[in-house]
Amino acid sequence: MNLGNSDKWAKWIHEDRFAKNDEFAQRLTNVATRIRDQILVAASIQLEDHVLDVATGNGLLGLGALKYLNKNGRVYLTDISLENLKSCAKTIQELQEESRVSLHQIDCEELDEGEGDSIDVILSRGILPYLVDKEKYFLDCYNILRSGGRLSGHEPLNSFVLKNKPKYNLYGFDLSLIKKVADKIIQKNIEVQGNLRDLMLDYTEHSLFSNLINVGFSSVQINLQSSYSHLTIFPDVQSVLKYVPNPNAWSLERIAETVLSNEEKDTLVKHIKGLLANGQVRKYNASIFYAAYKK
């Protein structure tokens, strides 16, 4: 991660992923809230724990931990993006939780540069796709956890999805009938993300399980969740076009503007509209919840 490019994280957290669509934003938030609740339950947070939220984004995960803590418990929100932390500061002030929550600008790839052996619980969600060395991250977590500390998180399994879904399935929409258009979109998407795309695909449930054991955790639990569904989270075609799947990616609309002719753009929009209207969605998804304990 590059601190000089940290604004891209804030832009994605607060704007790009929501596709300028309030209904879509609420649907994504509902999903994130359900994931957060599962992470918190698995963390077994105690009343006076010190809880670290890594790459907090909008603070949803870390601030959610407050309900498990008494007045002596503490939450530390960390993020590489100063803009994300400023947004969290406003939320903390609104909640009147300044005494229990503090903010720290930290790159999660340099997590172990602070004081070690000082945290009871570490929480995170959706950060592994952006880390070069996954095992080092887990080692850093292990080192800053106290004896009896817990690590709890959730991550997408992009490698699992890519292995199982058809080549021309994009966000659950089958583009095989417009292969010429789809090939241009796929190629540009790979080009835009470059080597960063490889980071999103270089881990599996098996490698994460091994990573957690290798760094020293005495107890590790892995819960793989995979699904195939005819349901979609997108309320309309514009949300599909404007959605940005991650901070390093472009929206489908931006890609189309760059590589497709006007006729091809019309073909793409008409095709997705038809699939949405007829409920012809084939969505593949996979993610992993993990929890680890330090003896």
N, C-alpha and C positions, 0 to 999 in steps of 0.2 A: 504493500500500500504506500502511496505517496501523499505525504501530508499536504503538499502543494496542490493536490487535486481533490482535497477533502470535500469541497463544495458539491461534487457530483453525488456524494452519499446523501447529503441533506436534500438536494434537489429530487433525488429518487424517492427518499423516505416520505417527503411531504407533498410531492407533486406528481412526478412521472408515472409511478406505479398505479396511481388512481385514475389515469386516462381522462382527466378532466370530467369525471362523471360521478356525481354524488351517490347514486345507487350502487355503482360498481365499487366505490370506495367503502361504502358501508358493508358490502358483502365481503370484501377483503379483510376489513377490520374484524368482522364476526369470526372469520376463519382464524385470524391471528389471535384473537382472544381465547378461542377454544384451545389452540395449541399452547398458549401461555399458561392456561389453567392446568394442563397436563404436566407441563414442565415444573410448575411450582409444587404440585402434589408430589411428584417424584423426588423433589429436592429435600423433603422432610424438614422444612425450616422450623427451627426452634425459636422461642420467644426473644432471646438475647443474641441471636446470631448476627454476625457481620456478613452481609450479602453483597457480592460483586456481580454486576450485570455488565458483561463484555459486549462492546459494540451496541450500545443501548438503543440507538436510533431515536425513536420518539418516547422512549422510557416505559413503554407498555409492560415489559417483562419485569424490570426492576421495581417500578412503582407498585406493581401488582403484589410484590412480596411484602409490602408494608403491613398488610392486614394480618400477617402471620407474626409480626414482631410487637414487642412491648416498647415502652419508652427508652429502654436501653439498647434495643436493636438498632442496627445501622444498615443503610443501603448506599453503595458506591456505584454511581452511574459513570461508565467510561465510554468514550467514543473518539474516533480520529477526527470527526467533524466538529469544529467549533460552533457551526450553525445549529447542529443537532443539540449540542449541549445548551446553547442559548434558549432553544425552544423548550427543552426539559426544565430549565431554570424557571421559566414562566409558569409551567405546570406545577412545579414544586411550590412556588409562591402562592398559587391559587389554592393548593391543597393545605397550605400552612404547615409544610413538612420540612422546613429548613433545618430544624434541629436533628432530624434523623437521616437526611439525604445529602450527599455531597457529590460534586461533579468533578471529573478528571479527564483531561484530554490525553488519551493514551492510544497508541497503535496496538492492536491486539496481537501483532507479531512481535511485540516487545514487552509482553505482559510481565515478564519476570525481572524487570529492571528496578522495580520498587522493593519495598520490604517483603521478605518472604515469611511464610508460616504465620499469616495474620488474618486469613479469611476462613469463614466456616462454610460458606456456600458460594459456588460460582454458577451463574446462569448464562446461557447464550442461545441464540437462534439464528440460523441462516448465515453463519460466518465462514464455514469451512470452504465453500466454493471460491473464496477470495484469498485463501492462505496458501502459500507456496509449500510450507512444511507443516503438515497437519500434526504429525507426531510431536514436533517441538511445541506446538500450541498446547497439547495435552500435558506435556512435561512441565511447561510453565505453570499451568493450572495446578498440577500436582505439587509443585514446589511452593506455591503461595498459600496452599490450603493447610490449615492446622490439622493435627491428628484428629480423626473423626469427621473430617470435612467431606462435603459432597459436591459432586459436579453433575449438573443436569442440563440437558439441551435437546434441541431438535434441529435436524438438517434435511434438506432435500437430497434425494438420491438420483441425480441426473443420469448417472451411468446406467442405472437399472432401467429408467424410462427409455433411454436411447436404444438400449439393447432389445427392448420389447415392442416399441411402437413402430408402425410403418414409417418409411422414409418421408412420405409426403403428408404425414399428420402434423399439423401445426396448431398448437393450443387446443387440440381436439377436433380440428376441422380437416377433413380429407381433401387435399388439393391434388390428388392423383389425376383428376379429370382435366386439370389445367397445368400439366407438368412443365411446359415451357416457362410459364410464369413462376411456378413454384421453384424451379431450378435456379432462376435468377435471384429469388428471395433467399433461398438457402445459402447460396454461394456468398451473397453480400453479407448475410448475418455472420457467417464464419469469418469473413474478411474483417468486418468491423470489430469483432471481439478478439481476433488474433489468438495469441498464446494464452490470453486470459481465459478463453473458452476451455482450454485444456485443464485448467485448475478446477473447473466445475465438474470435470469428468474423471479425475484421477483418484477417486476413492470409492470404495464400496462398503457395504455393511461389514464385510469380512475384514477389510483393512482397518476400519475404525475400531472394531472389536479388538484386533491385535494391537493397535496403537495404545489403547487404554490399558491393556494388560502390560505391555512392554514398559511403559513409563512408571509402573509400580502400584497402580490401584489394586486393592485387595479384593474388591467386589465390583463386578461390571454387569450391567443389564442392558440388553439391546432389544428394541422393539421395532421391527420392520413393518411398515404399513404400506401396502401397495393396493391400487384399485384401478378398475376399468369401468367407466361410467358413461351413460348417454346424457348426463346433465352437464351444463356449462355454467360458469360463474359470470359470463359476459351477458349483460342485459340487452345489448344491441350491437350493431356492426361498428359503430363509431368507437365504442369502448375496445373492441378487438383491434381496430386500426391504431388507436392512440396509446394502447397499453405498452409499457416498457418493462420487460421481464426482470431486468437487473440493471445496476448502475453502469455497466460496461456495454450494454446493448442499445440498439436503436428500436424505436417503435416500428411496427409494420408499415405505418403511413409514411414514415421518413425513408424507409428502405424503398418502398414503392415509388416515391417521388424521385429517388436517385437512379433506379435501375429499370423501371418499367415505362413503357410508352403510355400515352393517355388511354389508348384502346385496351392495353393490358391492365391498367389500373381499374378501368371500368369492369373488365372481366373478373378481376379479383373480388371487387366489392360485390358485384352481382352474385358471384358464386358463394361467398360467405353469407350474404343475406339469405340466399335460398336454403343453405344448410341450417341456419338459425331458425328460419320460419318453419321448416319441416322437422325440427328436432333431430337432425342428423349429425349428432355430435358423438365422437368416440374419444373420450378423454382418458389418457393414461397418466397415472400419478404414482409416485413412490417417495417415501420419506422415512426417517428413522428418529425415534426417541431413544436417548441413551442416558444412563445414570451410573455414576461410579462413586465408590467410597474409598477414602484413604484411612487406613488403619492407624 
